[in-house]
């Protein structure tokens, strides 16, 4: 019901209100909410998320487990079961609104216009079909070509992602590939229809470090080749620093901070981002220095804390005069292209970052 | 793959030998231990009120006074190379595989089994197709519509199907569908020359029992599979939901269904005793039952061995199919 109303709303405003119609950005997410009704209550996995992404650029979404990163990406692809997820808001992909679109419309965009690389390539590929068959299937569902042509394309793709002897490996099953090769095959499958939007959900988490670097290089190369927009979902800030143009820091289903990579690493303006940076091991520092983990655990998404969702774990929430526990901070643009949701004054945050946080990193 | 099959075949033969030894021991050793004399056993071969001379002749002919291992050896030898029985008046040739000779019916057991097997085969084939198609389809629909009226109704009926015995559903359907409402003709089937659709009612009754189980099994398997990561991938590729469910979901849920199906088919092939009795169909089950009722030891032994053979064969086929369905098994 809610979804339907939302869709009508989009149509209305799209025609009347200036600036609320089809956006100019390639991908624009507006006030996306994804809620799951459960027996224990309403799980607000994503609760009002907005961002834009242009072709050829990369957005890194970071946050702890359960902050809503993966739910967001599955939401963009329309992969939530509409029976148990309430999705509202707007997702505009190249002029098409996806939240109110029919399942069939979204399905036809999936795999062709937007596709996804999943975290665990072993469980994400069907164990009973060869890698080639799975790529051929992905290609043929959107392209009316013969099996031979599709097979040739699959071999091409496998070669392009750096799999040796692709004409032989194409007939292997996923379990016959190593972890890194499997992830490459997964990427080949995701890229088989030249998607314009590629969502990579922790693509390197299951891989060892040397393979990680190769996979990231590969994604970057392919992005240059196809000029795709990429959403990189990860909790590894190193990966984000490597690949992204912008960073969206998620906390409890909302955006805590949005900034360019440069700003996020050198001028972060949210205590949660400071915490993430403090939790990151660095090779260029003395081993004797301790990491500064964020105390506590991510909040329940059923009972999100009043006010700022981060307040129970924030070392500076006392400095806002109680505002942090009563009022939810707005996501405000503090500098051009740099947004943060925090009640602390900008001066105070800059002061804390310069005097307390940065010296310890 | 070939080595795997050969290994499995040897295993199957070994298993059959063990089963035959155990069966043989049950029929010839256990009664003896319980005080049954060889005269009594010979009497079961002989017919009504035999005199001492006849009994002695039978004992002699069948070597009933030989040690049991020797008798077992002869039994196996007869299966492999055949045997000749001397009734005193004539010599009866029993070619391999000879499972013994029934003096009650004056027929070799093998002939009787071969005679009855097509009937049981027809019952099994029709019922198996019905229960597999119905059970799996209902299971898939139930899984996809979990929690709806359809799901609950189907699972309710499935529970009834699993719980209701054939002699109940069979007799009830005979009474109403055949006799009162005359929707279907009477069940009348005694061999391949008869119209197989005379078996419609036994098929449905047998399938009802099994389909229920398959529906539950398929539903559980599909519910699990549809939450797998590779199903999400299939959807992310933009495949139509039908392809996602049938090609990706069902394929991965197939293994347990196939296992149970193989065993069930093997079991029913060995004789659907209750179904055959209920509908008076002269299949292997009836043969075994008659053998038991008339203490016709060779027939019972032969029927038991046949049933064992079907189950072992079904197991073998299932094992080979694992490799066909799951490449991970094939490559190990």
Interface residues (C-beta under 8 A of the other chain):
Chain A: X74 X77 X79 X107 X108 X109 X110 X111 X112 X115 X116 X118 X120 X123 X124 X125 X126 X127 X128 X130 X137 X138 X141 X142 X173 X175 X176 X189 X190
Chain B: X228 X229 X230 X232 X233 X234 X235 X236 X237 X238 X239 X240 X241 X243 X248 X251 X252 X325 X326 X327 X328 X331
